[in-house]
Every structure is written in structure tokens, then in C-alpha cells.
Amino acid sequence: MRNKTLFILLITCIGLCSCSITARIKKADKKYEIGEYYEASEMYRQTYKRVPAKNRYMRAHVAFMQGECQRIINNSRAASSYKNAIRYHYPDSIVYLRYAQVLQYQGKYSDAIKQYDIYLEEHPSDYVAQAGKYACMQVNTWKKQPSRYKITAAKDFNEKRTSNFAPAFMTEDADALVFTSNRQEKSTDKKKKTIRTSPVTGVPTFNLYSARKNAAGEWSDIELCQGLYEEAEETEEGSAQKKTGSAELGVCCFSPDGKTMYFTYSCPINGQDLGAKIYTSTRASGEWGEGQELKLFNDSSITVGHPTLNATGDTLYFVSDAPGGYGGKDIYRAVLEGSQCSDIQNLGPQINTSDDELYPHIRSDRRLYFSSKGHPGYGGLDLFYAVPKDSTWDIFNMGAPFNSQNDDFGITFAGDSENGFFSSNRGQKKGYDLIYAFTLPEMEFIVEGNIKDSNGEPIGEATIRLVGDNGTNVKAQSRRDGTYRLKLDKDTRYVMLATSRGYLNQKHELSTVGLKDSYLYAFDFSLAPISKPVKMNNIFFEFGKWTLTAASEQGLNELVKLLNDNPNITIELSAHTDLVGNDADNKTLSLRRAQSVVDYLINHGIDSQRLTPVGYGEEKPVVVDEALHKQYPYLPKDQVLDEAFITTLSVDKQEICNSLNRRTEFRVLRITYGLFDQIKKDAKKEEEEQKKAAEEQESEQEEQPAVADDDYFFF
């Protein structure tokens, strides 16, 4: 009897416990439904511990809902909650999508792909899942292709252990800015030191703050935007409705004249959350007046927020969860006429997905900037821009450095410039939002280098002519040390010509067409002297033969280019051998080698009349100059590398000298080839034209009829 009584008591306790857990879950579910995600998350967390492990359905439900709350408020524990929901067999496959999304948010892309795959097995056409998986597969490639924008944390606006985001310029000259922050106002009044937290986020409530640029161009005078709301509100019947004190303001924009503010406002009344609304406030005498709701929908339960205006101020873009959308929060637009809105339109499926699209910003060129969780991105909210095209939009991810695996959102531009601010919680363990400044540096294209002679010695004050297909025609000089540096224009093709008295010209072509970033060209000119032979490097023949090897092609093509750059010169092309072997054979071999080079030049378009092949054999050994002396200190300057000197050296040094004597050279014979041909042609042409004109005039005089003397009087 006693045991039976104990059993009944146990069953009763289990039942009461089960009822208590069910009640807790219902209460947490209610908090979730009204958007109080932080409080709901805490209730789910406490309840999860009380649910018996054997009650798998209830555990799965609590874990999933806890994950949903944590995901929405960017709690890092969301992944663990979804994992628990999967562990206890949560019946809806949506858990795999959510788990994948938070893994992607954490930068665990390979793990996220696995979860996306599980979800896509059941929902193969789901765009958000497809986009998420694609992004995870591409993100490492994207990171290697950042844009030219430079970003830095905007320390003027950010405060430690607070969130600061959604900046908006108040004026066209971008010298005043308003942003959202949950920083606490400093006060000596103890009653005002109470920190109000939001049941939605669990952090201090948000408000609007303004900042202005001082005379030095620095941001200063950050202060609370006051007067936008009152603590009590009168109903139509005149009875006061008490606000809870958890009013939150954020995400604003301004009319083109800066006199009207549109801002997001949320405040529960009598404990009932009415959702976010858009309010307007006008400024007079430097003060903002109390905000008035901007009516967009007749249904008061519809949430609206994140307003932005086009450049003319007649179209309002905003975010809403209005029925008939594509899922989550969508971006809408409406015609604005004074305080009235009409023609409200959803921006359509090109912009909006089944997940959230938030924080729109429209520019004067009609580009729409926004943040999205549904389009392919790095993780969390990514920044996108949309370009209107006929009746649709082309969508582009803004890429790195704007986007990260965390939330990136709330962008604004300073007028038509490519400078401005945006928000991100990247690198913040506790999820604080910070404001970042971005700039787009001007692209700079530079060409620089050295002008040297064939021995590597600098040529000072050489002339450089830079001609571009955009009409650029610049003439400059190298410095005394032979260096030069010139600025180039974008999207331009150039021809550079380096000249110096006593040297042959050298030409170089370059282009900045299609370059997407700053670029530094480095090019050294090597000018060949007119007055002395120039050794051709990298000219090779088969051993004991006059057949050119494939390795000679580069050196030969360089000579072709030099001759084309200097069309008025003729050269002697000479080949030399070492002292080994029969004199006559060496001379014959060297002549044939010289002819092989000449044949190559002729085959590549050089007039044969400009080329004279000569084979010197071993007749003209090398005379050591300063460059050779530096390279081989044991070779005295001005020393002739003849047999008498070479035989005094060691075997290895003898071979070096022989290799130096085996060479191919050219020297300039004339610098006036063809120079007067055109002058002669022009003179001959002019003579022929004058002769023809004279003949035509004579012919016309012969054909003219005779005129009587008296005809002149009538004329």
C-alpha cells in the first residue's frame, strides 16, 4: 500500500512537472511571436535544462526555437542550439538550412556546405539554400579579388562596448551625420542612470545621435537627437497611454534640404509591442520636433522601417514584413507627397528573397544599395548594389573589403563621391556593431626606370618622349643618375621614345587600358652608342657551325626592334671568333655567322641595304673596358685580349677570355639612310604638280574664243 502511494505521488509530480514545462514553452513561444527574442531565448535556455532527455520532441522544439532567437540577435550559441535540435530529430528540415547559415556566419564553409546539401535534398529549388551553398564554394576565390576601396574603423563615432551603426548624412555637403547607437548618456542624476534594455536584443535601447564637422574637418560634438518623442501619448479619446520606457529610435534619412528627418521608431504601449514604424520630424531653429507617424499601411500590425529617400525626395524606400512579400523582410518603395504616401510597390524578386533584405540606400544615379541574407554572400548580412535595367535589376555583391563572414550593412555615401560610411560587426566577439569609413583612392599609373648605355652606365639628361592615343605628348629628361619617372593617364595606349646625343633611339610601348587598380611600370632603356661597336648578347650558334640556335631569337628580335626604332641607320654586322684554330677557317666561319644574322634580319623586314655582314675571325680581340674590368678584376682596363696576354693566364681564365672574344657585334655606319628620300620624293611631286598646272592653264588659254574690242565696252 505504501509503495502504491509513492508511485501515485511520483506520477503526479511528473505530470505537474510536465505541465510546468509546457507552460514555460508556451510563454517563451509568445515572447518569440511578439519579437522579444532576447527574453524568449533566455526562457528557452532555462526550459531546455528541465525537459527530460527522453522527451525528444519537446527537446528538439526548445533547442530549435532557442537557435532561432539566438540567430536573430547574433548570439554565437545559435550553432549549438541547432545542432541539439538535429540531435533530437527536429521534424522540419528548415533546421538544416538555419544550421548551415550560422556555420557560414562563423566562416565554417565546408561544414555549412554539408548542411546545405542535406536541406537541398528535400528542397532542391530553394534559392536561399542554393545561394548559400554557392557562396560557400566561391568565398575563398572572392576574398582574393578585393576592390580598390580602403576601409578604416570610424573611431570618431564608435564607443567601447556599445553598438553604433546605420550612419546617414544630414546635408548634401556631408558635414553633418546622424547614426544609431545604444551608448548611455552621462548623467549625475541617479534616477537617470538606470540602463534600459530591449526585450528584443537584451542590450541597452537604441537612440539617434548627431555629429558635425568642425573647422578643421574633424567630426565632433556628438550628441543625442532630442525632442523626437514624448513619454506619453494621447489616444483619440483623450486618455493617456503609458509607454513602457523601452522606446528605440534608429535608421534614419533626410530630405534633400535637410529639414525633415525620417526615422524608425518602436515603443511598446501598455506592454503591447506595436512593431517598428516610420516617423517624420521637422527641424526649426536647430531643434527637431516631436515625430509623427508616416502612414504606409492601414494594418497597424505591419512592421516598417529603414527609410531612405531618392535624390529628389519624392520617392521613399523602406523595409517591411507586409503580407504578399517574398518572405522575411522585403524592400518597398512609395511615392511621397508631403506627409502622404501612395503607389506602394514591392521591388520584386530580383531584389527580395525568401530571407531578409534590409537597410536600403538610393543614390542619385538610381543605384540601390542594400543588405541581404538571401543573395549569395560571405555570411550574415552582405552589402549589395542593384543597377536598374529596363523593368528589372542587375544585382552585384560589393565584395571585399566591404563584406565579411559577419554582418555588413547600413551604407551611406557622401554625395556623389565614392567616400562614406557603413556598419559591420566583424571581429567583434560580443557582436557589437561598429561604423567604418571607406574611401576609393584615385588610381595612379606610373612608369619609371633607368636610362643606361650598353655597358650599364647611366645616361643623364636623356630625352624621353611620351605620346598617348588620347592626345598626350610629353617631353621630359632623365635625372643625372639616369632615372626617370612619368605619370600616365588611364585607358591610354602609349609609345615612349628615349634619345640622347651619340646614342641610338629606343622605343617602348605600354598601355593602361583595362587596368582596374593603380599600377607601376618598370622599364629600363639601354641605348646603344653610335661611335663604337655594340656587343649583342644572347646570340648563339651551333658548335663549329654558323647555324643560329633557338636561344638566339630574343636577342635577334631586340636588334630587329632597334633597327625599326632607328630607320635612318645602316650597320655593320660583325662576327668574331677566339684564337683557337686556323686563321682562315676562323675568318670564314665568322663571315658565315655574320651572314646568318643578316639573313634573319632581312627575313624580319629589315632592308638588306642597311646591313653589311663582316667576318673578322680572330683579327679584333676584345679591349677591356670599365664594365669588363668590374666583372673580371684580373683583366686590366684597356688590355687587349690577344694571344700574348691570354697565354699568361690560368686555363680557366683563358677560357673566359676566349668566350669574350667569341662575340657578335654591330656598329653604326650611317645615320642618314633614307633621310632625304622623302624630301626628294616631295620635291619631285611638287615639280610634277606645277608642270601639270602650267599645262592645264596653257590649254585653257588656247580654247578661249577671241573677243572684239567693242565687246569690252558692253562688259
C-alpha positions in Angstrom: 0.0 0.0 0.0 2.8 2.3 0.9 4.6 1.6 -2.5 1.4 2.3 -4.4 1.1 5.6 -2.7 4.6 6.6 -3.6 4.1 5.6 -7.2 0.9 7.7 -7.4 2.8 10.7 -5.9 5.7 10.2 -8.4 3.3 10.1 -11.4 1.6 13.3 -10.0 4.9 15.1 -9.7 5.9 14.1 -13.2 2.6 15.3 -14.5 2.9 18.6 -12.7 6.5 19.0 -13.9 5.4 18.3 -17.5 2.6 20.9 -17.2 5.0 23.4 -15.8 7.5 22.8 -18.7 4.7 23.1 -21.3 3.6 26.4 -19.7 7.1 27.7 -19.9 7.4 26.8 -23.5 4.1 28.5 -24.4 5.3 31.6 -22.6 8.6 31.6 -24.4 6.8 31.0 -27.7 4.6 34.0 -27.0 7.7 36.1 -26.4 9.1 34.9 -29.7 5.9 35.7 -31.6 5.9 39.4 -30.4 9.6 39.8 -31.3 11.1 39.8 -27.9 13.8 37.4 -29.0 16.3 38.0 -26.2 13.8 37.3 -23.4 12.5 34.3 -25.4 16.0 33.0 -25.8 16.6 33.1 -22.1 13.3 31.3 -21.3 14.1 28.6 -23.9 17.6 28.2 -22.4 16.3 27.7 -18.9 13.5 25.4 -20.1 15.8 23.2 -22.1 17.5 22.0 -19.0 14.2 21.0 -17.4 13.0 18.9 -20.4 13.7 15.2 -19.8 16.1 13.7 -22.3 13.6 11.0 -23.2 11.1 13.7 -24.4 12.9 14.1 -27.7 10.1 16.0 -29.5 10.0 18.7 -26.8 13.8 19.0 -26.6 14.0 19.4 -30.3 11.4 22.1 -30.3 13.0 24.1 -27.5 16.5 23.8 -29.0 15.3 24.9 -32.4 13.4 27.9 -31.1 16.4 28.8 -28.9 18.6 28.7 -32.0 16.1 30.9 -33.9 16.2 33.6 -31.2 20.0 33.4 -31.0 20.4 33.6 -34.8 18.2 36.7 -35.0 20.1 38.5 -32.2 23.5 37.3 -33.4 24.2 35.1 -30.5 27.2 32.8 -31.1 25.5 29.9 -29.4 23.0 29.5 -32.2 25.0 26.8 -33.9 25.0 24.6 -30.8 21.2 25.0 -30.4 20.5 23.9 -34.0 22.9 21.0 -33.5 20.9 19.9 -30.5 17.7 20.3 -32.4 19.1 18.0 -35.1 20.3 15.6 -32.4 16.8 15.2 -31.1 15.4 14.8 -34.6 13.6 18.1 -35.2 10.9 17.2 -37.7 11.3 20.2 -40.1 14.3 20.2 -42.5 14.4 24.0 -42.0 16.8 23.2 -39.1 19.5 22.2 -41.6 19.2 25.5 -43.5 19.4 27.5 -40.3 22.4 25.4 -39.1 24.1 25.9 -42.5 23.6 29.7 -42.3 25.1 30.1 -38.8 28.0 27.9 -39.8 28.6 30.1 -42.8 28.4 33.1 -40.5 31.2 31.5 -38.4 33.3 31.0 -41.5 33.0 27.2 -41.4 32.2 27.0 -45.1 32.9 23.3 -45.7 30.7 22.3 -42.8 28.0 24.7 -44.0 28.0 23.1 -47.5 27.2 19.7 -45.9 24.2 21.1 -44.1 23.0 23.0 -47.3 23.2 19.7 -49.2 21.0 17.9 -46.7 18.4 20.6 -46.9 18.6 20.8 -50.7 17.9 17.1 -51.0 14.4 17.9 -49.8 14.1 21.4 -51.3 16.3 21.4 -54.4 14.8 24.6 -55.8 15.2 26.7 -52.7 17.0 29.9 -53.8 18.4 30.9 -50.4 19.9 27.4 -49.9 21.3 27.4 -53.4 22.8 30.9 -52.9 24.3 29.9 -49.6 26.0 26.8 -50.9 27.3 28.6 -54.0 28.7 31.4 -51.8 30.5 28.9 -49.5 32.1 27.3 -52.6 33.2 30.7 -54.0 34.0 32.8 -51.0 37.7 31.9 -50.9 38.0 33.0 -54.5 36.1 36.2 -53.8 38.4 37.1 -51.0 41.4 37.0 -53.3 39.8 39.7 -55.5 39.1 42.7 -53.3 38.0 46.0 -54.7 40.2 49.1 -54.5 38.2 50.6 -51.7 40.0 51.2 -48.4 38.2 50.9 -45.1 39.1 52.0 -41.6 37.2 52.0 -38.3 35.5 55.4 -37.7 36.8 56.0 -34.2 35.0 59.4 -34.0 31.7 57.6 -33.8 32.4 54.3 -32.1 32.3 53.8 -28.4 33.6 50.8 -26.5 31.1 48.1 -25.5 28.3 49.7 -27.5 26.8 49.3 -30.9 27.0 52.1 -33.4 25.6 51.7 -36.9 23.4 53.0 -39.8 25.0 56.4 -40.4 23.2 58.9 -42.6 24.4 62.3 -43.9 22.1 65.2 -42.9 23.2 67.6 -45.6 24.4 67.4 -49.2 27.8 68.8 -48.3 28.2 65.8 -45.9 29.3 67.9 -42.9 26.6 66.6 -40.6 25.8 63.0 -39.8 23.2 61.0 -37.7 23.7 57.5 -36.6 22.2 54.9 -34.3 23.8 53.9 -31.0 22.9 52.4 -27.6 25.6 54.3 -25.7 24.4 55.7 -22.4 24.2 59.5 -21.8 26.4 60.6 -18.9 24.3 62.0 -16.1 24.8 62.9 -12.4 21.2 62.2 -11.7 21.0 58.7 -10.1 17.4 58.3 -11.3 18.5 58.6 -14.9 21.4 56.1 -14.5 19.0 53.2 -14.9 20.0 51.3 -18.1 17.0 50.3 -20.1 17.4 47.1 -22.1 15.5 45.9 -25.0 13.5 42.7 -24.7 14.3 42.1 -28.4 18.0 42.2 -28.2 18.8 42.2 -24.5 21.1 45.2 -24.9 20.6 48.9 -24.0 18.0 50.6 -26.1 19.0 52.5 -29.2 18.7 56.2 -30.0 19.8 58.6 -32.6 23.0 60.7 -32.3 24.3 63.5 -34.4 27.8 64.6 -35.2 29.2 67.6 -37.1 32.5 68.5 -38.8 34.4 71.4 -37.2 36.5 74.0 -38.9 39.4 71.5 -39.1 37.2 69.0 -40.9 37.1 66.7 -37.9 34.0 65.1 -36.5 32.9 66.4 -33.1 30.0 67.5 -31.0 28.4 64.1 -30.8 25.1 64.5 -29.0 21.7 62.9 -28.6 18.9 63.9 -31.0 16.4 65.1 -28.6 12.7 66.0 -28.9 11.8 63.3 -31.3 9.3 61.5 -28.9 7.5 62.0 -25.6 7.0 59.6 -22.7 3.2 59.7 -23.0 0.8 59.7 -25.9 -2.8 60.7 -26.1 -5.5 58.5 -27.7 -8.3 59.8 -29.8 -10.5 59.6 -26.7 -8.0 61.8 -24.8 -6.9 59.2 -22.3 -3.1 58.9 -21.7 -1.5 55.7 -22.7 1.7 54.9 -20.8 4.8 53.9 -22.8 7.0 51.3 -21.2 10.2 53.4 -21.5 11.8 51.0 -23.9 11.4 53.3 -26.9 14.0 52.8 -29.6 15.0 55.0 -32.5 17.2 54.2 -35.4 18.0 54.0 -39.1 17.1 57.5 -40.5 17.3 59.6 -43.6 16.8 63.2 -44.5 15.0 65.2 -47.1 17.2 66.9 -49.8 17.0 70.2 -47.9 18.0 68.5 -44.6 14.9 70.0 -42.8 12.9 66.7 -42.5 14.0 63.5 -40.8 12.5 60.1 -41.5 13.4 57.6 -38.8 12.5 54.2 -37.5 10.6 54.2 -34.2 9.5 51.4 -31.9 7.9 51.7 -28.5 5.5 49.2 -26.7 2.4 50.9 -25.2 0.9 49.4 -22.2 3.1 46.4 -22.6 2.0 45.7 -26.1 4.6 45.7 -28.9 3.2 47.5 -31.9 6.3 46.9 -34.0 8.5 49.4 -35.7 7.1 52.3 -37.7 8.5 55.2 -39.7 8.1 58.6 -38.2 8.9 62.1 -39.5 10.3 65.1 -37.7 10.9 68.7 -38.9 13.6 70.9 -37.7 13.1 74.5 -36.7 15.6 76.8 -35.1 18.1 74.0 -34.9 15.7 71.7 -32.9 13.9 68.6 -34.0 10.1 68.5 -33.4 8.2 65.5 -32.0 7.9 62.7 -34.5 4.7 61.9 -36.3 3.9 58.5 -37.8 4.1 58.3 -41.6 1.1 56.1 -42.5 2.1 53.5 -45.1 -0.3 50.6 -44.4 -3.8 50.5 -42.9 -2.9 47.4 -40.9 -1.1 48.7 -37.8 0.4 45.3 -37.1 2.7 45.6 -40.2 6.3 46.5 -39.3 8.0 49.2 -41.4 11.4 50.8 -41.0 14.8 51.6 -42.6 13.6 54.6 -44.6 15.7 56.2 -47.4 14.8 58.9 -50.0 15.9 59.3 -53.6 17.8 62.4 -54.6 14.7 64.5 -55.4 12.9 63.5 -52.2 9.8 62.3 -53.9 10.3 58.5 -53.5 10.6 56.7 -50.2 12.3 53.3 -50.0 11.7 51.3 -46.9 11.7 47.8 -45.4 8.5 45.9 -44.3 7.1 42.4 -43.5 3.9 43.3 -45.2 1.8 40.3 -46.4 2.3 39.3 -50.0 6.1 39.7 -49.9 8.7 37.1 -50.8 9.5 36.1 -47.3 11.3 37.7 -44.4 11.6 41.4 -44.7 11.4 43.0 -48.2 12.3 46.4 -49.6 9.4 48.6 -50.9 9.1 52.0 -52.4 6.3 54.6 -52.3 5.6 57.9 -53.9 5.9 60.6 -51.3 3.8 63.7 -51.5 4.2 65.9 -48.4 3.1 63.7 -45.5 1.2 61.3 -47.7 2.4 58.1 -49.4 0.9 56.4 -52.4 1.6 53.7 -55.0 3.4 51.4 -52.6 5.3 48.7 -54.5 7.4 45.7 -53.6 10.7 45.9 -55.5 10.2 42.4 -56.8 12.1 39.1 -56.8 15.3 40.4 -58.3 15.9 42.4 -55.1 13.9 40.5 -52.5 14.4 36.8 -51.5 12.7 34.5 -49.0 15.2 35.8 -46.4 15.7 39.4 -45.2 16.6 42.4 -47.3 17.4 45.4 -45.2 19.0 48.9 -45.0 18.3 50.3 -48.4 20.2 53.4 -49.7 19.4 55.0 -53.0 21.9 57.2 -54.9 21.5 60.0 -57.4 22.4 57.6 -60.3 19.5 55.4 -59.1 21.8 52.7 -57.9 20.1 50.9 -54.9 22.4 49.7 -52.1 21.1 47.3 -49.6 22.0 44.4 -47.3 20.7 40.8 -47.7 20.9 37.4 -46.1 19.3 35.7 -49.2 21.6 36.6 -52.1 25.0 34.8 -52.4 27.3 36.3 -49.8 30.2 35.8 -47.4 27.9 35.1 -44.5 25.4 37.0 -42.4 24.2 40.3 -44.0 26.2 41.3 -47.1 26.2 44.6 -48.9 24.9 44.6 -52.4 24.0 47.2 -55.1 21.4 46.9 -57.8 21.5 48.7 -61.1 18.1 49.4 -62.7 17.8 47.8 -66.2 14.6 48.3 -68.1 12.0 46.8 -65.7 14.4 44.7 -63.7 17.6 45.0 -61.7 21.2 43.7 -62.1 22.4 42.6 -58.6 26.1 42.8 -57.5 27.8 41.7 -54.3 30.1 44.6 -53.2 32.7 42.0 -52.2 35.7 42.5 -50.0 36.7 44.7 -48.2 33.1 45.7 -47.6 31.8 42.2 -46.9 32.9 39.7 -44.3 31.6 36.5 -42.9 29.7 38.6 -40.3 27.0 41.3 -40.8 27.8 44.2 -43.1 25.1 46.8 -43.6 23.8 50.4 -43.5 26.0 52.0 -46.1 25.8 55.7 -47.0 27.8 57.9 -49.4 29.0 61.5 -49.1 27.1 63.0 -52.0 28.2 61.7 -55.4 31.7 60.8 -54.1 33.0 57.3 -53.5 33.6 58.0 -49.9 31.3 57.3 -47.0 30.5 55.0 -44.1 28.9 51.6 -43.4 28.4 49.3 -40.5 29.7 45.9 -39.5 30.2 43.6 -36.5 33.3 41.9 -38.0 35.8 40.8 -35.4 33.5 41.5 -32.5 33.2 38.5 -30.2 30.2 40.0 -28.5 28.6 41.2 -31.7 29.0 45.0 -31.3 28.3 46.9 -34.4 30.9 49.5 -35.5 30.9 52.2 -38.1 33.6 52.0 -40.8 34.8 54.7 -43.1 35.5 53.9 -46.7 37.3 55.7 -49.5 38.2 55.0 -53.1 41.8 56.2 -53.8 42.4 57.8 -57.1 44.1 55.3 -59.5 47.7 56.2 -60.2 49.6 54.9 -63.2 53.4 55.5 -63.2 56.2 54.4 -65.5 59.7 54.7 -64.1 63.2 53.2 -64.7 66.7 53.9 -65.7 68.3 55.0 -69.0 71.7 53.4 -69.4 74.3 52.7 -72.1 75.1 49.3 -73.4 77.7 48.9 -70.6 75.1 49.7 -67.9 76.4 53.2 -67.2 73.7 55.8 -66.5 72.9 58.4 -69.2 72.0 61.7 -67.6 69.6 64.2 -69.1 68.4 61.9 -71.9 65.2 62.9 -73.6 62.0 60.9 -73.2 59.1 61.5 -75.4 55.7 60.1 -74.3 52.9 60.1 -76.8 49.4 58.7 -76.0 46.4 57.9 -78.2 44.4 60.3 -76.0 46.5 63.3 -77.4 49.2 63.2 -74.7 52.5 64.5 -75.9 55.1 64.9 -73.1 58.7 65.6 -73.4 60.9 65.1 -70.3 64.5 64.4 -69.3 66.1 61.8 -67.2 67.9 62.8 -64.0 71.7 63.0 -63.7 71.7 59.4 -62.4 69.8 58.3 -65.5 66.5 57.7 -63.6 63.1 58.9 -64.8 59.5 58.8 -63.6 56.4 59.8 -65.6 52.7 59.8 -64.8 50.3 58.1 -67.1 46.6 58.5 -67.8 44.0 55.7 -67.5 42.7 53.8 -70.5 45.5 55.1 -72.8 48.0 53.4 -75.1 51.5 55.0 -75.2 54.6 55.0 -77.2 57.8 56.0 -75.3 61.0 57.1 -77.1 64.3 57.6 -75.3 67.0 59.6 -77.1 70.4 61.0 -76.3 73.1 62.6 -78.4 75.6 60.0 -79.5 73.2 57.1 -78.9 70.6 55.2 -80.9 67.0 55.7 -80.1 65.0 53.1 -78.2 61.2 52.8 -78.3 58.8 51.1 -75.9 55.0 50.6 -76.0 52.8 50.3 -73.0 49.1 50.6 -72.1 46.8 51.4 -69.2 43.7 50.2 -71.0 41.5 48.0 -68.8 43.5 48.3 -65.6 41.3 48.2 -62.6 43.9 49.3 -60.0 46.9 51.6 -59.7 49.9 50.2 -61.5 53.7 50.9 -61.5 55.5 50.1 -64.8 59.2 49.5 -64.5 61.2 49.8 -67.7 64.9 50.4 -68.2 66.2 51.8 -71.5 69.5 50.6 -72.8 70.8 52.9 -75.5 73.4 51.7 -77.9 76.3 54.2 -78.7 76.8 55.3 -82.3 80.5 55.7 -82.2 81.7 52.2 -81.1 80.7 48.6 -81.6 77.9 47.2 -79.5 78.1 43.6 -78.4 74.9 41.6 -79.0 74.0 39.4 -76.0 72.3 36.1 -76.3 73.4 35.3 -79.8 74.3 31.6 -80.0 75.5 29.3 -82.8 75.8 25.5 -83.0 79.4 24.4 -82.1 81.7 24.9 -85.0 78.8 26.0 -87.3 77.0 29.1 -88.4 73.5 27.8 -87.6 71.7 30.1 -85.1 70.1 28.3 -82.1 66.6 28.8 -80.9 68.0 30.6 -77.8 69.2 33.4 -80.1 65.6 34.5 -81.0 65.2 37.0 -78.2 68.5 38.8 -78.9 67.8 38.9 -82.6 64.3 40.3 -82.2 65.8 43.0 -79.9 68.1 44.0 -82.8 65.1 44.0 -85.2 63.3 46.4 -82.9 66.3 48.6 -82.6 66.6 48.9 -86.3 62.9 49.7 -86.7 63.2 52.3 -83.9 66.1 53.9 -85.8 65.1 53.7 -89.5 67.9 56.0 -90.7 70.9 54.0 -89.7 72.9 51.4 -91.5 75.1 48.9 -89.6 78.0 46.6 -90.0 77.1 43.3 -88.5 80.3 41.5 -87.5 81.1 38.1 -86.0 84.3 37.3 -84.1 86.0 34.0 -83.1 88.5 33.1 -80.4 92.2 32.5 -81.0 91.8 28.7 -81.3 92.1 27.1 -84.7 93.2 28.1 -88.2 93.1 31.9 -89.0 91.5 31.4 -92.4 88.9 28.9 -91.1 88.0 31.3 -88.3 87.5 34.1 -90.7 85.3 32.1 -93.0 83.3 30.8 -90.0 82.8 34.3 -88.6 81.7 35.7 -92.0 79.1 32.9 -92.4 77.8 33.6 -88.9 77.5 37.3 -89.6 75.6 36.4 -92.8 73.2 34.1 -90.8 72.3 37.1 -88.5 71.8 39.4 -91.5 69.6 36.8 -93.2 67.5 36.6 -90.1 67.1 40.4 -90.0 66.1 40.5 -93.7 63.5 37.8 -93.2 62.1 40.0 -90.4 61.6 43.1 -92.6 64.9 44.9 -92.5 66.1 46.3 -95.8 69.3 44.5 -96.9 70.9 47.8 -98.0 71.1 48.7 -94.3 73.1 45.6 -93.4 76.8 44.8 -94.1 78.0 41.4 -92.9 81.7 41.2 -91.9 83.6 38.3 -90.5 86.7 39.3 -88.6 87.7 35.9 -87.3 90.4 36.5 -84.6 91.6 39.8 -86.0 90.0 42.1 -83.5 90.2 40.7 -80.0 88.3 42.4 -77.2 89.7 45.5 -75.5 88.8 45.5 -71.8 86.6 48.4 -70.8 85.4 49.6 -67.4 82.4 47.3 -67.3 84.5 44.2 -68.1 87.1 45.2 -65.5 84.5 45.4 -62.8 83.2 42.0 -63.8 86.6 40.4 -64.1 89.0 42.3 -61.9 92.0 40.3 -63.1 91.5 41.8 -66.6 93.3 45.2 -66.6 91.4 48.1 -68.1 92.3 48.8 -71.8 94.0 45.4 -72.0 93.8 43.7 -75.4 92.8 40.1 -75.0 95.3 38.8 -77.6 97.3 35.6 -77.6 100.3 37.1 -75.8 98.1 38.1 -72.8 95.8 35.1 -72.7 98.6 32.6 -72.5 99.8 34.2 -69.3 96.6 33.2 -67.5 95.4 30.0 -65.9 93.4 27.6 -68.0 90.0 28.5 -66.6 90.7 32.3 -67.1 92.0 31.6 -70.7 88.6 30.0 -71.5 86.8 33.1 -70.1 88.9 35.3 -72.4 88.2 33.1 -75.4 84.5 33.2 -74.7 84.7 37.0 -74.5 86.4 37.1 -77.9 83.7 34.9 -79.4 81.0 37.5 -80.0 78.6 39.1 -82.4 78.6 42.9 -82.7 77.2 45.7 -84.7 78.4 49.3 -85.3 76.7 52.2 -87.0 77.9 53.1 -90.4 75.5 55.9 -91.4 72.7 57.8 -89.6 71.2 59.3 -92.8 69.9 56.3 -94.6 66.7 57.2 -96.5 66.7 60.6 -94.6 66.5 62.6 -97.8 64.4 60.2 -99.9 61.1 61.7 -98.8 62.4 65.2 -99.4 63.4 64.2 -102.9 60.0 62.5 -103.5 58.2 65.6 -102.2 60.2 67.9 -104.4 59.7 65.7 -107.5 56.0 65.5 -106.8 55.7 69.3 -106.4 57.6 69.8 -109.6 55.2 67.4 -111.4 52.2 69.1 -110.0 53.5 72.6 -111.0 54.2 71.3 -114.5 50.7 69.8 -114.8 49.1 73.0 -113.6 51.0 75.1 -116.1 49.9 72.7 -118.9 46.3 73.0 -117.9 46.5 76.8 -117.8 48.0 76.9 -121.3 45.3 74.6 -122.6 42.5 76.8 -121.2 44.0 79.9 -122.8 44.1 78.2 -126.2 40.5 77.1 -126.1 39.2 80.7 -125.1 37.3 82.4 -128.1 38.6 85.7 -129.5 36.7 88.9 -128.3 36.2 92.0 -130.4 37.4 95.3 -129.0 33.9 96.8 -128.7 32.7 93.8 -126.6 34.7 95.1 -123.8 32.5 98.2 -123.6 29.4 96.1 -123.1 31.1 94.0 -120.5 
